[in-house]
Amino acid sequence: MPSVKLVVLMTCFNRRALTLAALEAFFVAARTADLEAEVVLVDDASTDGTAAAVAAAMPKVRIETGTGSLFWNGGMRRAWETARTLPHDYVLWLNDDVHLEPDSLVRLLAFQKEQEAQRGPRVISVGKLLDPATGALTYGGYRIAPGLSRLRFVRLPAGTIECDTMNGNCVLIPAIAEAEVGISSPHFTHAVGDIDYGLRAREKGYAILECPEPVARLEKNADYVKKTAALTLSNWRFILFHPKGVPVREWYHFCRAYGGPFWPVNFGVRYLKMIARGLSGGNGSAARRGG
């Protein structure tokens, strides 16, 4: 395979050990795949010495410092703004807790090239992640669930690869998408930015495809599910206004952009469900994304 120029987009905050391990695993995978790779890491004002540790261990990593208020989507957008100035064929979204398997990029790039040969250049490949204990899928592609709501997302049926959108843990995006789709949206601070990008890409005619073989093992973030399951008198400010909750302005924008004629129902029902769980004293569950 001819050498591919890749720019990796990462953002981090106070997870020094995880971030270092993720970078080490990436560079092993990049060497295995014979990649020309550059990493843009946005450190969002970590206080645990992440930036200094990365700079000492991996001086070629481009480190940019955030304000402490970028969060995931803001950090990835900042990294992408820098990446656009660098020569590359693809960008790779990579979370700082994803430890890629050594041959993962070989497989992901081979899948990308195979699909481009069949479908043309407008292909986005999603790396799927499995639970290390159970082998269950934790992150990957999504389909829009059948029904009136356009904002309920489920995992792909077994044996299929076509997605409507995706989680942003490990995603390979061709450089041409930057002009045709754009980069991560400024409307979202933390969550939903990955889902939004996938939906925008589909609107522009991109195929979003889940690579059949997993790229890494990672447990699902149960803490996020727990914190956003119920709305109560004690957490309403967090839920409605914090970037790691379900901020009203961002959820409104997402629903209005993608919810179709029933978007007001989607917007309200999600909060009503959280209120109901709060009144019942339960945390509920989040088997599906969206409202």
C-alpha positions in Angstrom: 0.0 0.0 0.0 1.4 3.5 -0.9 2.3 5.6 2.0 -0.7 7.6 3.3 -0.4 11.0 5.0 -2.5 11.0 8.1 -3.2 13.7 10.7 -4.6 12.4 14.0 -6.9 14.7 16.0 -6.9 14.2 19.8 -8.1 16.2 22.7 -7.4 15.6 26.4 -8.0 16.8 29.9 -6.3 15.4 33.0 -5.9 11.8 31.8 -2.1 11.8 31.5 -1.6 8.0 31.8 -4.4 7.2 29.4 -3.3 9.9 26.9 0.3 8.6 26.9 -0.8 5.0 26.5 -3.2 5.9 23.6 -0.4 7.8 21.8 2.1 5.0 22.3 -0.4 2.5 20.9 -1.2 4.8 17.9 2.5 5.2 17.0 2.9 1.4 17.1 -0.1 1.0 14.8 1.1 3.8 12.5 4.6 2.1 12.1 2.9 -1.2 11.4 0.8 0.5 8.6 3.8 2.4 7.2 2.0 5.7 7.7 3.2 9.2 7.4 1.5 10.4 10.6 1.3 13.6 12.5 -0.6 14.1 15.7 -2.4 17.3 16.8 -3.2 17.1 20.5 -5.3 19.8 22.2 -4.6 19.8 25.9 -7.6 21.6 27.4 -5.6 23.2 30.3 -4.9 19.9 32.1 -3.5 20.3 35.6 -1.9 16.9 35.9 1.1 17.5 33.6 -0.3 15.8 30.5 1.1 18.3 28.0 4.6 18.3 29.6 4.7 14.5 29.7 3.6 14.1 26.1 6.2 16.8 25.0 8.9 14.9 26.8 8.1 11.5 25.6 6.9 12.3 22.1 8.4 15.7 21.0 7.0 15.4 17.4 3.4 15.6 18.7 1.9 19.1 18.0 0.5 20.2 21.3 -2.0 23.1 21.5 -3.3 24.4 24.8 -7.0 25.0 25.3 -8.8 27.3 27.8 -10.3 24.6 29.9 -13.7 25.1 28.4 -13.3 23.3 25.0 -14.4 19.9 26.1 -14.4 17.0 23.6 -16.0 18.6 20.5 -14.5 22.0 21.0 -11.1 20.4 21.4 -11.5 18.3 18.3 -12.6 21.3 16.3 -9.5 23.2 17.5 -7.3 20.3 16.5 -9.0 20.1 13.1 -8.4 23.8 12.5 -4.7 23.1 12.8 -4.8 19.9 10.8 -6.3 21.8 7.8 -3.0 23.6 7.5 -1.0 20.4 7.2 -0.7 18.1 4.2 -2.8 15.0 4.6 -4.9 12.5 2.8 -7.1 11.7 5.9 -7.7 12.8 9.4 -8.3 10.2 12.2 -10.4 11.1 15.1 -9.0 9.3 18.1 -10.1 9.5 21.7 -7.3 9.6 24.3 -8.6 6.4 26.0 -8.5 4.3 22.8 -5.5 1.9 22.7 -5.4 0.8 19.1 -4.4 -2.8 18.3 -1.1 -3.0 16.5 -2.6 -4.0 13.1 -5.7 -1.9 13.5 -4.7 0.9 11.1 -3.6 -1.7 8.5 -7.1 -3.1 8.6 -8.9 0.2 8.8 -7.0 1.7 5.8 -7.4 -1.5 3.8 -11.2 -1.3 4.4 -11.2 2.4 3.5 -9.4 1.8 0.2 -11.5 -1.2 -0.6 -14.7 0.8 -0.1 -13.4 3.8 -2.0 -12.7 1.5 -5.0 -16.3 0.4 -4.9 -18.1 3.6 -4.0 -15.8 6.5 -4.8 -13.8 8.8 -2.5 -16.7 9.9 -0.3 -16.3 7.3 2.3 -15.9 7.6 6.1 -14.7 4.5 8.0 -15.7 3.9 11.6 -13.5 1.8 13.9 -15.6 -0.2 16.3 -14.7 -0.9 19.9 -15.6 -3.9 22.0 -15.9 -4.4 25.7 -12.7 -6.0 26.9 -14.5 -8.4 29.2 -17.6 -9.4 27.3 -16.7 -8.7 23.7 -19.9 -6.7 23.3 -19.9 -3.6 21.0 -19.4 -0.4 22.9 -18.7 2.2 20.3 -19.1 2.3 16.5 -21.7 3.1 13.9 -25.4 4.0 14.3 -28.5 3.5 12.3 -31.6 5.7 12.7 -34.2 3.5 14.4 -37.5 2.8 12.6 -40.4 5.0 13.6 -41.6 8.6 13.5 -38.6 9.9 15.4 -35.5 10.7 13.4 -33.4 11.1 16.5 -33.3 7.6 17.9 -30.2 5.7 17.1 -29.4 2.0 17.3 -26.5 -0.2 16.6 -26.1 -1.8 13.2 -27.7 -5.2 12.6 -25.3 -8.1 12.5 -23.4 -8.5 9.3 -24.0 -4.9 8.0 -21.7 -2.0 7.6 -23.8 0.9 6.4 -24.3 3.6 9.1 -26.3 6.8 9.3 -23.8 8.3 11.8 -21.3 7.2 14.4 -19.5 7.6 17.7 -16.3 9.6 17.4 -13.9 7.3 19.2 -12.0 6.2 16.1 -13.1 7.6 12.7 -11.2 7.9 9.4 -12.3 10.9 7.3 -10.9 11.8 3.9 -9.4 15.3 3.5 -12.0 16.1 0.8 -14.7 16.1 3.5 -13.2 19.2 5.0 -14.3 21.3 2.0 -17.6 19.4 1.4 -18.9 18.7 4.9 -16.7 21.1 7.0 -15.1 20.3 10.3 -16.7 19.7 13.8 -19.6 22.1 14.4 -19.2 25.1 16.7 -22.8 24.5 17.9 -21.7 21.6 20.2 -19.2 21.7 23.1 -18.9 18.1 24.2 -21.3 15.4 23.2 -23.4 15.1 20.0 -20.7 16.7 17.8 -19.8 13.3 16.4 -23.4 12.4 15.7 -23.9 15.8 14.1 -20.9 15.3 11.8 -22.0 11.9 10.6 -25.5 13.2 9.8 -24.0 16.2 7.9 -21.8 13.9 6.0 -24.7 11.7 5.0 -26.6 14.7 3.8 -23.6 15.5 1.5 -23.7 12.0 0.0 -20.9 10.3 2.1 -21.1 6.6 2.9 -20.4 6.0 6.6 -19.2 2.4 7.0 -18.3 0.4 10.1 -15.1 -1.6 9.7 -16.0 -5.3 10.3 -13.0 -5.9 12.5 -12.6 -4.1 15.8 -9.8 -1.6 16.3 -9.6 -1.6 20.1 -11.2 -2.7 23.3 -12.9 -0.2 25.6 -15.6 -0.3 28.2 -18.6 1.9 27.7 -18.7 5.2 29.7 -21.3 4.3 32.2 -20.7 7.5 34.2 -22.1 9.6 31.4 -25.2 7.5 31.2 -25.7 7.7 34.9 -25.2 11.5 35.1 -27.7 12.2 32.3 -30.4 9.7 33.1 -32.5 11.7 35.5 -33.3 15.4 36.0 -33.8 16.4 39.7 -33.8 19.5 41.8 -30.2 18.8 42.8 -28.8 18.4 39.2 -31.0 20.5 37.0 -28.3 23.1 36.4 -25.8 20.4 35.4 -28.3 18.7 33.1 -29.6 21.8 31.4 -26.5 24.0 31.1 -23.3 22.0 31.6 -21.5 20.7 28.4 -21.5 17.2 29.9 -25.2 17.3 30.6 -27.9 17.7 28.0 -27.5 21.5 27.5 -30.8 23.1 26.3 -29.3 25.3 23.6 -27.3 22.5 22.0 -30.1 19.9 22.2 -32.5 22.5 20.7 -30.1 23.0 17.8 -29.6 19.3 17.2 -33.4 18.5 17.3 -34.3 21.4 15.0 -31.5 20.5 12.5 -32.3 16.8 12.2 -35.6 16.0 13.9 -37.9 16.7 10.9 -41.5 17.9 11.6 -41.6 16.2 15.0 -38.5 17.9 16.3 -40.3 19.8 19.1 -41.5 16.4 20.4 -38.0 15.0 20.4 -36.8 18.1 22.2 -39.3 18.0 25.0 -39.7 14.2 25.4 -36.0 13.7 26.4 -36.3 16.1 29.3 -39.7 14.8 30.3 -38.2 11.2 30.5 -35.4 12.5 32.7 -37.9 14.3 35.0 -39.9 11.1 35.2 -36.9 9.1 36.2 -35.9 11.7 38.8 -39.4 11.6 40.3 -39.3 7.8 40.4 -35.9 7.8 42.0 -34.4 5.7 39.2 -31.4 6.3 37.0 -33.0 4.6 34.0 -30.8 3.4 31.1 -29.7 4.7 27.7 -29.8 1.8 25.3 -30.5 4.2 22.5 -29.1 7.6 21.7 -31.5 10.5 21.3 -34.9 11.3 22.5 
